[in-house]
Amino acid sequence: MSETAASPAPTTLRAAVWLLFAQAAGMVVLTAYLGYEVLTADATDITSALLLTVFAAFGAVALFLLGRALGHGRAGARGPAIVLQLMLCAVGYYMIQGGLAWLGVVLIALGLGLCALMIAPATSRALGVDP
């Protein structure tokens, strides 16, 4: 953190970090499910199935690393974390279009809520990017 090493992180930053960790855990579960499906289902396109599983694994790692970097007060992690949350909003939109409106609304709310936490004034001050 930019203020002092002894000062605790603000609630907004801690909440954002824990939500990023929760998203990473969710992506780990999704990766495990996709891996199970690749191994047990009759796939017509095994390459696409494997690539989707690897993409989910990379997403889990990215969310975890961004959460850890923000937890250590690295301001440079905020931009990529916000981009991932905006991508989550896009996924939510297409889930609404595809008939899973309740899940799409939850994903959009989560993405926008995390964006709000990461651009909150207290978080900006803690990361040293307060204008």
C-alpha positions as YAML, in Angstrom:
chain: A
units: angstrom
residues:
- id: 1
  name: MET
  ca: [0.00, 0.00, 0.00]
- id: 2
  name: SER
  ca: [1.22, 3.47, -0.68]
- id: 3
  name: GLU
  ca: [0.36, 5.07, 2.68]
- id: 4
  name: THR
  ca: [2.32, 2.95, 5.13]
- id: 5
  name: ALA
  ca: [3.08, -0.72, 5.45]
- id: 6
  name: ALA
  ca: [1.29, -0.86, 8.80]
- id: 7
  name: SER
  ca: [-1.98, 0.74, 7.66]
- id: 8
  name: PRO
  ca: [-4.69, -1.80, 6.88]
- id: 9
  name: ALA
  ca: [-6.24, -1.94, 3.44]
- id: 10
  name: PRO
  ca: [-9.63, -0.27, 3.13]
- id: 11
  name: THR
  ca: [-12.75, -2.41, 3.16]
- id: 12
  name: THR
  ca: [-13.40, -1.76, -0.52]
- id: 13
  name: LEU
  ca: [-10.00, -3.10, -1.54]
- id: 14
  name: ARG
  ca: [-10.22, -6.12, 0.77]
- id: 15
  name: ALA
  ca: [-13.70, -6.94, -0.58]
- id: 16
  name: ALA
  ca: [-12.46, -6.64, -4.17]
- id: 17
  name: VAL
  ca: [-9.51, -8.95, -3.44]
- id: 18
  name: TRP
  ca: [-11.71, -11.57, -1.78]
- id: 19
  name: LEU
  ca: [-14.24, -11.43, -4.60]
- id: 20
  name: LEU
  ca: [-11.43, -11.93, -7.13]
- id: 21
  name: PHE
  ca: [-10.27, -14.95, -5.12]
- id: 22
  name: ALA
  ca: [-13.85, -16.26, -5.06]
- id: 23
  name: GLN
  ca: [-14.08, -15.85, -8.83]
- id: 24
  name: ALA
  ca: [-10.77, -17.69, -9.21]
- id: 25
  name: ALA
  ca: [-12.14, -20.54, -7.08]
- id: 26
  name: GLY
  ca: [-15.26, -20.63, -9.24]
- id: 27
  name: MET
  ca: [-13.10, -20.84, -12.33]
- id: 28
  name: VAL
  ca: [-11.15, -23.73, -10.78]
- id: 29
  name: VAL
  ca: [-14.45, -25.57, -10.27]
- id: 30
  name: LEU
  ca: [-15.45, -24.79, -13.86]
- id: 31
  name: THR
  ca: [-12.07, -26.00, -15.11]
- id: 32
  name: ALA
  ca: [-12.45, -29.27, -13.18]
- id: 33
  name: TYR
  ca: [-15.94, -29.77, -14.60]
- id: 34
  name: LEU
  ca: [-14.77, -29.07, -18.14]
- id: 35
  name: GLY
  ca: [-11.82, -31.42, -17.67]
- id: 36
  name: TYR
  ca: [-14.19, -34.13, -16.47]
- id: 37
  name: GLU
  ca: [-16.42, -33.56, -19.49]
- id: 38
  name: VAL
  ca: [-13.45, -33.74, -21.86]
- id: 39
  name: LEU
  ca: [-12.40, -37.07, -20.37]
- id: 40
  name: THR
  ca: [-15.83, -38.69, -20.17]
- id: 41
  name: ALA
  ca: [-18.12, -37.20, -22.82]
- id: 42
  name: ASP
  ca: [-18.28, -38.15, -26.47]
- id: 43
  name: ALA
  ca: [-16.75, -34.99, -27.90]
- id: 44
  name: THR
  ca: [-17.19, -34.23, -31.55]
- id: 45
  name: ASP
  ca: [-14.42, -31.60, -31.47]
- id: 46
  name: ILE
  ca: [-11.82, -32.56, -28.88]
- id: 47
  name: THR
  ca: [-9.54, -29.65, -29.79]
- id: 48
  name: SER
  ca: [-12.19, -27.06, -28.97]
- id: 49
  name: ALA
  ca: [-13.06, -28.86, -25.75]
- id: 50
  name: LEU
  ca: [-9.43, -28.90, -24.64]
- id: 51
  name: LEU
  ca: [-8.89, -25.27, -25.57]
- id: 52
  name: LEU
  ca: [-11.98, -24.22, -23.60]
- id: 53
  name: THR
  ca: [-10.67, -26.11, -20.57]
- id: 54
  name: VAL
  ca: [-7.23, -24.50, -20.88]
- id: 55
  name: PHE
  ca: [-8.84, -21.06, -21.29]
- id: 56
  name: ALA
  ca: [-10.82, -21.59, -18.07]
- id: 57
  name: ALA
  ca: [-7.63, -22.64, -16.27]
- id: 58
  name: PHE
  ca: [-5.81, -19.52, -17.47]
- id: 59
  name: GLY
  ca: [-8.75, -17.43, -16.29]
- id: 60
  name: ALA
  ca: [-8.52, -18.95, -12.82]
- id: 61
  name: VAL
  ca: [-4.78, -18.25, -12.64]
- id: 62
  name: ALA
  ca: [-5.23, -14.69, -13.92]
- id: 63
  name: LEU
  ca: [-7.96, -13.89, -11.39]
- id: 64
  name: PHE
  ca: [-5.89, -15.32, -8.56]
- id: 65
  name: LEU
  ca: [-2.74, -13.42, -9.56]
- id: 66
  name: LEU
  ca: [-4.65, -10.15, -9.99]
- id: 67
  name: GLY
  ca: [-6.27, -10.60, -6.58]
- id: 68
  name: ARG
  ca: [-2.91, -11.27, -4.99]
- id: 69
  name: ALA
  ca: [-1.32, -8.27, -6.69]
- id: 70
  name: LEU
  ca: [-4.13, -5.97, -5.58]
- id: 71
  name: GLY
  ca: [-3.83, -7.41, -2.08]
- id: 72
  name: HIS
  ca: [-0.19, -6.35, -2.09]
- id: 73
  name: GLY
  ca: [-1.13, -2.85, -3.20]
- id: 74
  name: ARG
  ca: [0.05, -3.02, -6.80]
- id: 75
  name: ALA
  ca: [-1.94, -0.41, -8.67]
- id: 76
  name: GLY
  ca: [-1.04, -1.88, -12.07]
- id: 77
  name: ALA
  ca: [-3.27, -4.88, -11.41]
- id: 78
  name: ARG
  ca: [-6.40, -2.76, -11.15]
- id: 79
  name: GLY
  ca: [-6.79, -2.11, -14.90]
- id: 80
  name: PRO
  ca: [-6.57, -5.76, -15.99]
- id: 81
  name: ALA
  ca: [-8.90, -6.78, -13.15]
- id: 82
  name: ILE
  ca: [-11.47, -4.22, -14.31]
- id: 83
  name: VAL
  ca: [-11.16, -5.50, -17.89]
- id: 84
  name: LEU
  ca: [-11.90, -9.05, -16.72]
- id: 85
  name: GLN
  ca: [-14.96, -7.81, -14.83]
- id: 86
  name: LEU
  ca: [-16.23, -6.01, -17.93]
- id: 87
  name: MET
  ca: [-15.75, -9.24, -19.88]
- id: 88
  name: LEU
  ca: [-17.84, -10.93, -17.19]
- id: 89
  name: CYS
  ca: [-20.59, -8.41, -17.91]
- id: 90
  name: ALA
  ca: [-20.48, -9.41, -21.58]
- id: 91
  name: VAL
  ca: [-20.81, -13.07, -20.61]
- id: 92
  name: GLY
  ca: [-23.78, -12.14, -18.43]
- id: 93
  name: TYR
  ca: [-25.44, -10.31, -21.31]
- id: 94
  name: TYR
  ca: [-25.17, -13.36, -23.57]
- id: 95
  name: MET
  ca: [-26.48, -15.59, -20.80]
- id: 96
  name: ILE
  ca: [-29.55, -13.36, -20.60]
- id: 97
  name: GLN
  ca: [-29.94, -13.62, -24.37]
- id: 98
  name: GLY
  ca: [-29.52, -17.40, -24.17]
- id: 99
  name: GLY
  ca: [-32.28, -17.93, -21.65]
- id: 100
  name: LEU
  ca: [-30.37, -17.94, -18.36]
- id: 101
  name: ALA
  ca: [-31.51, -14.49, -17.31]
- id: 102
  name: TRP
  ca: [-31.13, -15.04, -13.56]
- id: 103
  name: LEU
  ca: [-27.48, -16.10, -13.90]
- id: 104
  name: GLY
  ca: [-26.74, -13.36, -16.42]
- id: 105
  name: VAL
  ca: [-28.10, -10.70, -14.07]
- id: 106
  name: VAL
  ca: [-26.00, -12.10, -11.22]
- id: 107
  name: LEU
  ca: [-22.83, -12.05, -13.35]
- id: 108
  name: ILE
  ca: [-23.45, -8.51, -14.54]
- id: 109
  name: ALA
  ca: [-24.11, -7.34, -10.98]
- id: 110
  name: LEU
  ca: [-20.94, -9.07, -9.78]
- id: 111
  name: GLY
  ca: [-18.83, -7.56, -12.54]
- id: 112
  name: LEU
  ca: [-20.15, -4.04, -12.07]
- id: 113
  name: GLY
  ca: [-19.97, -4.33, -8.28]
- id: 114
  name: LEU
  ca: [-16.34, -5.38, -8.41]
- id: 115
  name: CYS
  ca: [-15.57, -2.55, -10.80]
- id: 116
  name: ALA
  ca: [-17.15, -0.13, -8.34]
- id: 117
  name: LEU
  ca: [-15.07, -1.55, -5.49]
- id: 118
  name: MET
  ca: [-11.86, -1.20, -7.50]
- id: 119
  name: ILE
  ca: [-12.49, 2.41, -8.52]
- id: 120
  name: ALA
  ca: [-13.80, 3.50, -5.12]
- id: 121
  name: PRO
  ca: [-11.95, 6.51, -3.67]
- id: 122
  name: ALA
  ca: [-10.67, 4.50, -0.69]
- id: 123
  name: THR
  ca: [-9.24, 1.85, -3.00]
- id: 124
  name: SER
  ca: [-7.63, 4.49, -5.21]
- id: 125
  name: ARG
  ca: [-5.99, 6.10, -2.19]
- id: 126
  name: ALA
  ca: [-4.72, 2.76, -0.90]
- id: 127
  name: LEU
  ca: [-3.23, 1.92, -4.30]
- id: 128
  name: GLY
  ca: [-1.66, 5.35, -4.60]
- id: 129
  name: VAL
  ca: [-3.58, 6.44, -7.68]
- id: 130
  name: ASP
  ca: [-5.76, 9.04, -6.02]
- id: 131
  name: PRO
  ca: [-6.02, 12.01, -8.41]
...
